[in-house]
Amino acid sequence: MKKLFLIGMLLLSAVAAGCSSDHINEAEHTSMGDIREETSDASTLPGFLDDKPEDMQVLYTAVAQHKELLEQMPCYCGCGDSVGHKNNYDCFIHDEGGNREVVWDSHATKCGVCLEIAAKSILDKRDGKSAKDIRQNIDKIYQNGYGEPTPTPDI
């Protein structure tokens, strides 16, 4: 319940601002300044979240648990063009290895749109809405005044 509350608080406040020591390698930076950092599994958050608010850390954890949903949600911050993201999930997680490793992406830590879309999608899913209904709502909310959506296939 605490996690749901924190995600809700993040959604309401649109924050755009611990981590285990199981980091596999040092972080790398992309050409856009985003940090990609690999950890041993999805329960181990990356070091770039150490100085971020707890609600952002909770949202990153929730994103890792909602891959299938967030891969169906576009992002409207322009990251499809700027960094090649295909969906909202990519704003948080760059890649996953065959042995449960996760390569996290710091892009969402600097982007209120990314955070809002993920939080709203996860909360709506927990409220029983279908992925199709969530997608239609996200598209409606962000269709005007935001960046081009990622090239996320229709549901």
MITI-106800 format. One record per atom (N, C-alpha, C, CB): x, y, z. Coordinates in steps of 0.1 Angstrom, whole numbers, padded with zeros to 4 digits, always signed. Glycine has a CB too. Example, Ala and Ser with C-alpha at 12.3 -4.5 7.8 and 13.67 -1.06 7.14 Angstrom:
2
+0132-0057+0078 +0123-0045+0078 +0132-0033+0078 +0113-0045+0090 +0128-0022+0071 +0137-0011+0071 +0129+0000+0079 +0141-0006+0057 
This chain:
155
+0008-0012+0000 +0000+0000+0000 +0009+0013+0000 -0009+0000+0012 +0020+0012+0007 +0029+0023+0008 +0034+0026-0006 +0041+0021+0017 +0038+0016-0014 +0043+0018-0027 +0032+0024-0036 +0047+0004-0034 +0020+0020-0035 +0009+0026-0043 +0007+0041-0039 -0004+0018-0041 +0008+0044-0026 +0007+0058-0022 +0018+0066-0028 +0007+0058-0007 +0031+0061-0027 +0042+0069-0032 +0041+0071-0047 +0055+0061-0029 +0036+0061-0054 +0035+0062-0069 +0024+0073-0071 +0031+0049-0076 +0013+0072-0064 +0003+0082-0065 +0008+0096-0062 -0009+0079-0056 +0016+0098-0052 +0022+0111-0049 +0031+0116-0060 +0030+0110-0036 +0038+0107-0066 +0047+0110-0077 +0038+0115-0089 +0055+0099-0082 +0027+0108-0092 +0018+0112-0103 +0012+0126-0100 +0007+0102-0105 +0008+0128-0088 +0002+0141-0084 +0012+0153-0085 -0005+0140-0071 +0024+0150-0080 +0034+0161-0079 +0042+0162-0092 +0043+0159-0067 +0042+0152-0100 +0050+0152-0113 +0065+0155-0110 +0044+0162-0123 +0070+0149-0100 +0084+0151-0096 +0093+0148-0108 +0088+0143-0084 +0101+0157-0112 +0111+0155-0123 +0125+0155-0118 +0108+0165-0135 +0125+0156-0106 +0139+0158-0103 +0148+0150-0112 +0141+0154-0088 +0177+0035-0004 +0185+0028-0010 +0187+0017-0020 +0187+0026-0005 +0197+0020-0025 +0201+0011-0035 +0211+0001-0030 +0208+0019-0046 +0210-0012-0035 +0219-0022-0031 +0232-0020-0037 +0213-0036-0034 +0242-0028-0032 +0256-0026-0037 +0259-0037-0047 +0266-0027-0025 +0249-0043-0053 +0251-0054-0063 +0252-0049-0077 +0239-0064-0062 +0260-0038-0079 +0262-0032-0092 +0272-0041-0099 +0266-0017-0091 +0269-0044-0112 +0278-0052-0120 +0289-0044-0126 +0270-0059-0131 +0286-0032-0131 +0297-0024-0137 +0294-0009-0135 +0298-0028-0152 +0304-0001-0139 +0303+0013-0138 +0292+0018-0148 +0316+0020-0140 +0286+0029-0145 +0276+0035-0154 +0283+0040-0167 +0269+0046-0147 +0275+0040-0177 +0280+0046-0190 +0270+0057-0193 +0281+0035-0201 +0275+0067-0201 +0267+0078-0204 +0264+0077-0219 +0274+0091-0201 +0252+0081-0223 +0248+0081-0237 +0251+0095-0243 +0233+0078-0239 +0250+0096-0256 +0253+0109-0262 +0244+0120-0257 +0253+0108-0277 +0232+0117-0252 +0223+0127-0247 +0224+0129-0232 +0208+0122-0250 +0234+0123-0226 +0237+0126-0212 +0230+0116-0203 +0233+0139-0209 +0222+0107-0208 +0215+0097-0200 +0225+0087-0195 +0203+0090-0208 +0223+0082-0183 +0232+0072-0177 +0225+0059-0179 +0235+0075-0162 +0233+0049-0183 +0229+0035-0183 +0237+0027-0174 +0229+0029-0198 +0231+0020-0165 +0238+0013-0154 +0232-0001-0152 +0238+0021-0141 +0241-0011-0152 +0237-0025-0151 +0237-0029-0137 +0245-0034-0160 +0227-0036-0132 +0227-0042-0119 +0224-0057-0121 +0216-0035-0110 +0225-0065-0110 +0224-0079-0111 +0210-0084-0113 +0229-0085-0098 +0200-0076-0110 +0186-0080-0112 +0177-0068-0110 +0182-0091-0102 +0164-0069-0112 +0155-0058-0111 +0152-0053-0097 +0142-0062-0118 +0155-0061-0087 +0153-0056-0073 +0165-0048-0069 +0152-0068-0064 +0175-0047-0076 +0187-0039-0073 +0187-0026-0082 +0200-0046-0075 +0184-0015-0075 +0183-0002-0083 +0197+0003-0086 +0175+0008-0075 +0198+0011-0096 +0211+0017-0100 +0215+0028-0091 +0210+0022-0115 +0228+0031-0091 +0234+0041-0083 +0229+0055-0086 +0248+0041-0083 +0225+0057-0099 +0221+0071-0102 +0208+0075-0095 +0219+0072-0117 +0201+0065-0089 +0189+0068-0081 +0192+0071-0067 +0179+0057-0082 +0204+0070-0062 +0208+0071-0048 +0203+0085-0043 +0222+0070-0046 +0205+0095-0050 +0201+0109-0045 +0188+0114-0050 +0212+0119-0050 +0180+0105-0056 +0166+0108-0060 +0156+0105-0049 +0163+0100-0073 +0145+0112-0050 +0134+0110-0040 +0129+0095-0040 +0122+0119-0043 +0125+0091-0028 +0120+0077-0026 +0109+0074-0036 +0116+0075-0012 +0100+0083-0039 +0089+0080-0048 +0094+0077-0062 +0079+0091-0048 +0105+0083-0066 +0111+0080-0079 +0117+0066-0079 +0121+0091-0083 +0123+0063-0068 +0129+0049-0067 +0118+0039-0067 +0137+0048-0054 +0107+0041-0060 +0096+0032-0060 +0090+0031-0074 +0085+0037-0050 +0089+0042-0081 +0084+0041-0095 +0093+0033-0104 +0082+0055-0101 +0106+0034-0103 +0115+0026-0111 +0113+0011-0108 +0130+0030-0108 +0111+0008-0095 +0109-0006-0091 +0096-0011-0097 +0108-0007-0076 +0085-0002-0097 +0072-0006-0102 +0073-0008-0117 +0062+0004-0099 +0081+0000-0124 +0082-0001-0139 +0088-0015-0142 +0092+0010-0144 +0098-0019-0134 +0104-0032-0137 +0094-0043-0135 +0116-0034-0127 +0084-0041-0127 +0074-0051-0125 +0062-0050-0135 +0068-0050-0111 +0062-0040-0144 +0051-0038-0153 +0057-0037-0168 +0043-0026-0149 +0066-0045-0171 +0072-0044-0184 +0062-0045-0196 +0083-0055-0186 +0054-0056-0195 +0044-0059-0206 +0035-0047-0208 +0036-0071-0202 +0030-0041-0197 +0021-0029-0198 +0028-0017-0204 +0016-0026-0185 +0040-0014-0199 +0047-0001-0203 +0053-0002-0217 +0057+0002-0193 +0056-0015-0222 +0060-0016-0236 +0049-0013-0245 +0065-0030-0238 +0037-0013-0241 +0025-0009-0249 +0021+0006-0248 +0013-0018-0245 +0028+0013-0240 +0025+0027-0238 +0036+0036-0244 +0024+0031-0223 +0032+0045-0253 +0041+0054-0259 +0046+0065-0249 +0036+0061-0271 +0057+0071-0252 +0062+0082-0244 +0061+0094-0253 +0077+0081-0239 +0057+0106-0247 +0054+0118-0255 +0064+0129-0252 +0040+0123-0252 +0076+0126-0248 +0086+0136-0244 +0095+0139-0256 +0094+0132-0232 +0094+0131-0267 +0103+0133-0278 +0115+0123-0278 +0108+0147-0278 +0115+0114-0269 +0126+0105-0267 +0127+0095-0279 +0126+0098-0254 +0116+0093-0286 +0117+0084-0297 +0127+0089-0308 +0103+0083-0304 +0126+0102-0310 +0135+0109-0319 +0149+0111-0313 +0129+0122-0324 +0149+0116-0301 +0162+0120-0295 +0171+0109-0291 +0160+0129-0283 +0165+0098-0285 +0174+0087-0281 +0169+0073-0285 +0174+0087-0266 +0159+0073-0294 +0155+0060-0301 +0147+0051-0292 +0167+0053-0304 +0140+0057-0282 +0131+0049-0274 +0119+0044-0282 +0126+0056-0262 +0114+0032-0279 +0102+0026-0287 +0090+0027-0278 +0105+0012-0290 +0091+0029-0265 +0079+0030-0256 +0083+0036-0243 +0074+0015-0254 +0074+0037-0234 +0077+0043-0221 +0086+0035-0212 +0064+0045-0213 +0086+0022-0214 +0094+0013-0206 +0109+0016-0209 +0092-0002-0210 +0112+0020-0221 +0126+0023-0225 +0132+0035-0217 +0127+0025-0240 +0123+0044-0212 +0127+0055-0205 +0134+0052-0192 +0116+0065-0203 +0131+0040-0187 +0135+0035-0174 +0145+0023-0175 +0123+0031-0166 +0143+0014-0184 +0151+0002-0185 +0155+0001-0200 +0143-0010-0181 +0168+0001-0202 +0174+0000-0215 +0174-0014-0221 +0188+0006-0216 +0177-0024-0212 +0179-0037-0217 +0179-0047-0205 +0192-0039-0224 +0177-0060-0208 +0177-0070-0198 +0185-0082-0203 +0163-0075-0194 +0194-0087-0194 +0202-0098-0198 +0195-0112-0195 +0215-0098-0191 +0201-0122-0201 +0195-0136-0199 +0197-0141-0185 +0202-0145-0208 +0205-0135-0177 +0207-0140-0163 +0201-0130-0153 +0222-0142-0160 +0190-0123-0157 +0183-0114-0148 +0189-0100-0147 +0181-0120-0135 +0201-0098-0153 +0207-0085-0152 +0197-0074-0159 +0221-0084-0159 +0198-0062-0153 +0190-0051-0159 +0199-0039-0162 +0179-0047-0149 +0198-0034-0173 +0205-0021-0177 +0195-0010-0176 +0212-0022-0191 +0196-0002-0165 +0187+0008-0162 +0191+0021-0170 +0187+0012-0147 +0181+0029-0173 +0183+0042-0180 +0178+0053-0172 +0176+0042-0194 +0187+0064-0170 +0183+0075-0162 +0174+0085-0169 +0196+0082-0157 +0171+0083-0181 +0163+0093-0189 +0151+0098-0181 +0158+0086-0202 +0143+0089-0175 +0131+0093-0168 +0133+0101-0156 +0123+0080-0164 +0145+0101-0150 +0148+0109-0138 +0148+0124-0141 +0162+0105-0132 +0149+0127-0154 +0150+0141-0158 +0137+0145-0166 +0162+0144-0166 +0127+0137-0166 +0116+0139-0175 +0102+0137-0168 +0117+0131-0187 +0095+0147-0165 +0082+0146-0159 +0072+0138-0167 +0076+0159-0155 +0073+0140-0180 +0063+0133-0189 +0065+0118-0188 +0065+0137-0204 +0078+0113-0188 +0081+0099-0187 +0075+0094-0174 +0096+0096-0188 +0078+0101-0163 +0073+0097-0150 +0058+0096-0149 +0079+0106-0139 +0051+0107-0154 +0037+0107-0153 +0030+0096-0161 +0032+0120-0159 +0035+0093-0173 +0029+0082-0181 +0031+0069-0174 +0036+0082-0195 +0043+0066-0169 +0045+0053-0162 +0036+0052-0150 +0059+0052-0158 +0036+0063-0142 +0028+0062-0129 +0013+0061-0132 +0031+0075-0121 +0008+0069-0142 -0006+0068-0145 -0010+0054-0151 -0010+0079-0155 -0001+0049-0159 -0004+0036-0165 -0005+0025-0154 +0006+0033-0176 +0005+0025-0145 +0006+0015-0135 -0006+0016-0126 +0019+0016-0127 -0010+0028-0122 -0021+0030-0113 -0034+0026-0120 -0022+0045-0108 -0036+0030-0132 -0048+0026-0140 -0049+0011-0141 -0048+0032-0153 -0038+0004-0143 -0038-0011-0144 -0042-0017-0131 -0024-0016-0148 -0037-0011-0120 -0041-0016-0107 -0055-0014-0103 -0032-0010-0096 -0061-0004-0110 -0075-0001-0108 -0084-0009-0118 -0078+0014-0111 -0078-0018-0125 -0085-0028-0133 -0087-0024-0148 -0098-0030-0127 -0082-0013-0152 -0083-0009-0166 -0075-0018-0175 -0080+0006-0168 -0080-0020-0187 -0072-0028-0197 -0061-0019-0203 -0082-0033-0208 -0051-0026-0208 -0040-0019-0215 -0045-0011-0226 -0030-0029-0220 -0055-0015-0234 -0061-0008-0245 -0067+0005-0240 -0071-0016-0253 -0075+0005-0229 -0081+0017-0223 -0071+0026-0218 -0091+0013-0212 -0060+0021-0212 -0050+0029-0206 -0043+0036-0218 -0039+0021-0198 -0040+0029-0228 -0033+0035-0240 -0041+0046-0246 -0030+0024-0250 -0054+0043-0248 -0063+0054-0254 -0063+0066-0245 -0077+0048-0255 -0063+0065-0232 -0063+0076-0223 -0050+0084-0224 -0065+0072-0209 -0038+0076-0224 -0025+0083-0225 -0024+0090-0238 -0014+0072-0225 -0029+0084-0249 -0028+0091-0262 -0037+0104-0262 -0033+0081-0274 -0048+0103-0256 -0057+0115-0255 -0051+0126-0247 -0071+0110-0249 -0045+0123-0236 -0039+0133-0227 -0028+0140-0234 -0035+0126-0214 -0019+0132-0240 -0007+0138-0245 -0007+0141-0260 +0004+0128-0242 -0018+0141-0267 -0018+0143-0281 -0015+0157-0285 -0032+0139-0287 -0017+0167-0277 -0015+0181-0280 -0005+0187-0270 -0028+0189-0281 +0005+0194-0275 +0014+0202-0267 +0026+0194-0262 +0006+0207-0256 +0028+0182-0266 +0039+0174-0262 +0047+0169-0274 +0034+0161-0254 +0058+0162-0272 +0066+0157-0283 +0059+0147-0291 +0079+0152-0277 +0066+0143-0302 +0061+0132-0310 +0061+0119-0301 +0069+0130-0323 +0051+0110-0302 +0051+0098-0295 +0062+0088-0300 +0037+0091-0295 +0066+0080-0291 +0075+0069-0295 +0068+0060-0305 +0080+0061-0283 +0075+0053-0314 +0068+0044-0324 +0063+0031-0318 +0078+0041-0335 +0055+0033-0308 +0049+0021-0301 +0037+0015-0309 +0044+0025-0286 +0038+0003-0312 +0027-0003-0320 +0013-0002-0313 +0029-0018-0323 +0003+0000-0321 -0011+0000-0316 -0014-0013-0309 -0021+0003-0327 -0023-0012-0299 -0028-0024-0292 -0040-0029-0299 -0032-0020-0277 
